[in-house]
Amino acid sequence: MFLVIPVVYNINYFTLFNIYYTEEAFFNSIIKAFQIQFSKNFWKYVGSIALVYVFNQIFIFIFCFIPIYLILYFTTLSDYISLISVFLTLFITPYILYLAVLHPLVSVNIGLMYYDSRAGLKHDTVLDETDRSGSVNL
């Protein structure tokens, strides 16, 4: 699962970016997304997204779930219901702000990978044209 989730996420966004910027058909964009994902940069793309998701999960665990579990463990529900609600609000708010601000960085990261792959494809085309420029077609 550690490899499947980043691959599916990348293919989804590569398809989306290809539809937006090249105006190709949906199935052509899916084929292009698979070509980009399973290119020579496969591990770079998967590792980048996996690293961002591991960072996200560590942040969520440290700053949200641990304090909530500690508060719920050390208080009884009947005595401190208002205290629990205040602390839950204090720890859920940074989580929501985190999701609103930093989670779109995953999309930006995949966009940079998409443009990196397009630049690599154009670079290969330019090199191929350069290699053929001196040949004589009979």
N, C-alpha and C positions, 0 to 999 in steps of 0.2 A: 504494500500500500504506500510505502514511503516513496516509491518511484512512480506509481500510477497517478497519484493526485497531482503532482507538478506537471506531468506529461499531459494529462487531460486539461488542466488549467491553461497551459501554454497553447495547446492546439485550439482551444476555445478562443483565446484572445488573438492568436495569429490569424485565425479565420476571420474574426471581427475586423482586425486592422487591414487585412487584405481586401475585404469587401469594401471598407470605407475608402481606402486610398487608391485602389486600382480599378474599382467598379467592375470586378469580375463576378461571374455567377457564383452561387453559393457552393455548389459541388466542386467547381474549379478552385475556389478559395480553400475548401477543406483539403483538397489534394495538395495545394501549395503549403498549407499549414503543416501537413504531415511531412512534406519534403523539408521544410525549415526545421521542424522539431527533430527529425531523425537524420540530420546532416552530421557533418564532422564535429559540430559544436554541441552535440547532444548532452554531454556531461556538464558543459558550461551552463546550458540553459536549465537543466534539471537541478543542478547544484545551486544556482542562483535563487530559484524560486523556493527550493527546500530550505535554504539558509534564511530567507526572509520569513518563511512560515515558522521555523523553529524559533526565531527571534520573537515573532508575534506570540507564540504560545508561552514562551518564558515570561514575557512582559505580563500577559494576562494572568498567568499562574502566580507570579510574585506579587503583583500590585492589586489583584482583585480577589482571587479565590482564597489565598492563604489568610488575609485579614477577615474575610467573611466567615470562613470556617472557625477561626479563632474566636470571633465574636459570638457566633452561634454556640460554640462549645462551652464558653465560660459564662454564659448568661442563660437564665431560664426564660422561657417564652412568656409566662404569665406575669412576671415581675417587671421585665424590661422591654416590653413591646415597643414603646416609643424610642428607647435607646437603640434597639436593633434597627428600626426603620431609619433613624438618622445615620447610623453607621453604614447601613446598606446603601443609602443615598450617597454618602461621601465616597464609597468605594466603587459604586457603579458609574458615577459621573465621569471619573477619569477613563474608565473603560469605554464608555460611549464616545468621549472626545478622542480617545486613541483610535477607535474604529473610524471615526469621521475624518481624522486628519492623516494618520499614518497608514491606514489600510489601503488607500488608493495608490500608495507608493508601489504596491505589487503590480498594478496596472501600468504605471510608468516604467517599472523595471521591464515588464514584458514588451512594452512599446519600444524601449531602447534595444532589446534583443531583436525585435522585428526589423528595425531599421539597420541594425548591425548585419543581419542576414541579407537584407536587400543590398546593402553596400558591398557585401562579399559576393553576391551573385553578379552585380554589375561589374565588380572588379574582375571576376573570372571572365565575363563577356568581353571586357576591354582587352584583357590579356589574350584571349582567343582571337579577337580581331587583329591584334598586333602580330600574333604568330602567323596568321594567314596573309598578312599584307604583302609579303615578299614572294608568295607562291604564285605559280603560273597555272591557271586552269586550262587544260587542253581539251 
